[in-house]
Amino acid sequence: TWTIGRSAKSSGSTRNLPEPLKVFVGYDARQPVSYQILQHSIVIRCSQPVSITPLIIEQLPIKRTGLTPFTFSRFLVPWLCDFQGRALFLDADMLALADIAGLFDLADRIDHDDGGIRAVHVVMNKVVFERASLMLFNCYHADNRTLTPAYVESAEGMHKLGWTESVGSLPAEWNFLVLYDDPQEIPAAKIVHYTAGIPVFDETMHLGYAKEWHADAKQSMSTVPWAVLMQNSVHAKHVHARRMGRQGTA
């Protein structure tokens, strides 16, 4: 049985802590490296606390899938947030090259300037089916209460944002579509979307933004030498003692 956990407001806590930015990322077990590099790119550039949750279909209260396991589970984000606060959904095959706190702030300014709170903000790309690849939800908006597990399991038109007419438009650099968008028209992508596949395949290495992805991948897998990492640890002496013991019996 799936139940919603208590929200921060209802937990009885009196501590005045900053609310982490909530980010949900589609997860595809066929290429877990996509999720790993995306979440790394988010945390190393984010200026605020951030909570990143992978949408793993086996852990969710729906079974519906499509081209990816998260084709439809993305629309559960407001429900997973108990219809409270704001939350960002991202496809797995993305890379954050800018501080996503700026995206949350931008959506706030758009709502303020337009004089109304939008149910969801997206980049209104020329490729309509990619609009739902990045969605910043105002989870508490009344329209988003439509997005229950039962609805998501069977409804049509969700990728065309059919559950709401309250849609805010974000600048194109927040969802730069490799293969579709022109880098001369959008020279400074903030979130890159590798629509044809991340640049680890011969077929996609030449399509653009491969260098940036591989730089983040290399950084995410790097580490300092063990002696530098553990030099002040109480455990280090036990490791040294065990190594000396093995050398003494060699």
N, C-alpha and C positions, 0 to 999 in steps of 0.2 A: 504494500500500500504506500502510495506516494503522498507525503504531507509537506506543507510549507513550513519551514522553520520560523521562529519568532524574529521579527524585525528588530533593528537596533532600538527603535523608539518604544517598542513594547517589552523590551527585555528587563526593564526596571533599573537599568544602569543610570547613574547620575554623573558619570564622567563626561566631560566635554571634549571628546576626541574627534579629530577630523575624519569625516566619512571617506573611506577609500573610493576612488573611481572604480566603478564596476564594469568589467570588460568580459564578454563571453566570446569564445573563439570556436569555430567549427573544428571538429577533430575527425581526422580520417586515418584509421589504423594502417592504411596502405602506404602512407607517407608521414609518419609521426614527426619527421624532421621539420616539416612545414610549421607545425605548431611550436616546436621547440625554438626555432629561430625567430618566429613572430613574437612570441612572448618575451624572448630575450631583447629584441629590438624595442619593445614597449618599455620594459622596466629600466633599461639603461638610459632612456631619454626622458622619462616621465618625471616631472618636478613635484608630483604629489603622490601620496600613498595610492597604490593601485591593487585591486584584487582581480585576478585573471582566472576564469573558469573555463575549462574545455567542455564542449558539449559532446559527450560520449553517448552514443545512441543507446547502448546497453544499460545506461544508468538513468534513462529518462522514461517518462510515462507514455511514450508513443513508440510505435514500431515503424512508422512511415519513413521511407527513405527515397532517394532519387538518384541522380548522377553521383551524389556524395551522400554519406551517412547523415550529414547535417543539412541537406536540402530543405527540409521542413522544420527540423528542431530549432532552427534560428528564431522562429516566430514564438517560441515558448519563453523568450527572455523576460517580457513583462510579468508573466505568470511566475517564473522562477524568482523574480524579485518581489513577489507578493504585491504586485502593482504599486510599488513604492519607489521613489527616487528616480534616478536616471541610469541608463545602462547602454553600453555600446556593444553591438555585435560586429564581428569581423570574420570574413572567410579565412580559412587556414592559410591559403597561398598568398599572403600579404607580408609586407615589411613596413614597419613604422620608422620613418626617417625624421620625424618631428615629435615634439612633446604632445601627447594626446590630450593633456589637460587643456591645451589651446583649443582643441576641437569641442570639448564640453563648454568652454567659455564662449566660443563662437556661437554655438547653438543658443546659449542664453541670450546673447546680444541680438540674434536674429528674432527670437521670440519677443524680446523687449521692443525692438524697433517696429515689428509688425503688429504689436499690440495684442498678442494672443499666444498661448502655449500650444505648440504643435504636438501631435501624437508621436510623430517620428520625423527625424531629419535624415535625408539621404542626399547623395550626389546625383543630380538628375542627368546621368550619362546618356549619350546618344544610343547606347545599347541598353534597351529597357530591361532586359532580363538580368542585368548586373546591378540594378538599383538596390536590390535587397542584399547585396554582398557586404555593404556597410550601412548599418542602421543605428542611429542614436535615438533611443526611445526615451520619451517622458513617460515612464511606466504607469504613472498615476492617471494619465489622460483617460477619460471615460471610454474612448474608442478602443483602447488597448485591452480592456476587459473582455472583449470578444475573443481574444487569443488564448483560449483555454486548451488543454490537451485534446478534448473531444473535437473542438473546432479545427485545430491544426491537423488532426489525424485525417480529416476528410475534405476540408474546404478547398475550393478552387480560387485562383486569382490572387493568392497572397503575394506572389513575387511581383505583381503589378500594384501592390499596396492596396488591394481591393477592400480591406477591412476598414479603411479610413480615407477621408478626403482632407484630413488635417496633416499636411506634409510640408516640412520646411526644406529648402534647397541649400545645400552646402556647396562651397567652391570645388571645382574639379580637381584641384591638387590634393584633396583629401581622399580621393579614390582614383588614382592614375591607373588606367587600364593598359598594361603592356599589350601590345599587338593592335590596340584600337586607338589609343590617344596619341596625339602628335607631341613629342617632347619639345618642339619649337613653340607650340601654342601653350604648353604647360611646362615651363622649363624647370620648375622647382617642386617636384612631387613631394608631398608630406607623408602620404601612405601609398605605397606601390602595390598594385594588384597584378600578380602574375597569372593572368586569365588562362593562358595556354599551358600552364605548368611552371613550377619553380625552376630556376636555371641550373638544374643538375643533369639535364638531359641534353643530348646532342641536338635535339629538335628545338630546344628553347634557349640555349646558351647565347644566341646571337640576337635575341629579340629586344634586349634592353634591360638596364638595371641589374645585370648579372654581377658586376663588380661589387655593388653595394650589398647584395645578398651574401656573397661569399665572404666579404669582409666581416659581416656580423656573425656568420657561421663560424669563421675561424676564431673570432673573439669569444664566442660562447663556449668553445671547446678548449680554450687555453687555460693554463694554470701555472702558478709559480712553482719552483722546486719544492719538494717535500720539506726540506730543512728550513726554508724560509716560511712556509705555511705553518709549520708545527713547532717552531723554535721556542715559543713561550708556553707551549702546552704541557700539562702535567703528564700527558700520555707519552711524550717523546722519550722520556728516560726509560720507560718500559720497553719501547721499541728498540732503543739502543742496547739495553741489557740483553734482550732476546737475541739480537744480532751477534753480540759478543759471545753469548753462550754457544750459538751455533758455530761460530768461528773457532771457539775453544775445543769443540768436539770434532772438528773436521779432520 
